[in-house]
Amino acid sequence: MESFAFRVVISGKKYILRVNHQANGFEKDDFANRHFNAPALPVPEIEAIGLLDNGVAWCLSVQAPGVTLEDLPEAYLSVMTAPVAAVMEAMAVAPLQGMTGFGPFNAMGEGRYPSWNAYLESICNNEFYDWSTAGKRVPLRRVRPLQERLSQNIAGIPEVRQLVHGDFGSNNVLTDGHVITGVIDWSEAMVGDSLYDMANIFFWRTWLDCMEYQARYFETKPLDKTRLDCYQLRIGLEEVYQTAIAGDMDELDWALVRCEHIAGISH
């Protein structure tokens, strides 16, 4: 969605070449490979990152075999629920030595916020989000009650320090139909509560089949519904804001209704 991507073969070895206006996401992919790659959490190796003369960034990474969960035939989705859950467990215990702060971190592992709750609350703060501009496309009278509900729910959220992928569960997880072969695109990665990635799956379950299958799997396990609902609302408000800024009205309308459903607010 953000980069042009090409398959490249060099001396018989398969690579992915991506091109973007910025190198930040590529650098975070490199950070993730160097710090988190393990048999239980496969992160493709970054061979090189560079800039073209016009300032456009490029990244060459080793191609992981398989297809995304989003492209996987439905017959395989139930088979992959346990392997996906195992990868999420591996992320939850990934080493964070040398990393600081909470929320989205940069290519040096420095989080942007002083606490996890500060990140969660930031979506309600006009210093971090230009809601006045977003409000030209989304009715703020529907956003404000959602922000108020989120602020109320954050009060009981513990300060947890774990690895969060930030956009996990569909087109950023690769599989050969048996095992997970790669977790890609770490541009949204954060330090916080790993349950946030599960909340992402629950939020998008009505949009994507692969998320629905995964959500059903997790519903057979003990769940902290309070935290999950809080995180789903935070994810949804982020989506409402981003789609409003981008002018993606169809997804904006869906995300707003989804948030209201999660919050139990009728419109």
Secondary structure, 3 states (H helix, E strand, C coil): CCCEEEEEEECCEEEEEEEECCCHHHHHHHHHHHHHCECCECCCCEEEEEECCCCCEEEEEECCCCEEHHHCCHHHHCCCHHHHHHHHHHHHCCCCCCCECEEEECCCCEEEECCHHHHHHHCCCCCCCCHHHHCCCCCHHHHHHHHHHHHHHHCCCCCCCEEECCCCCCCCEEECCCCEEEECCCCCCEEECCHHHHHHHHHCCCCCHHHHHHHHHHCCCCCCHHHHHHHHHHHHHHHHHHHHHHCCHHHHHHHHHHHHHHHCCCC
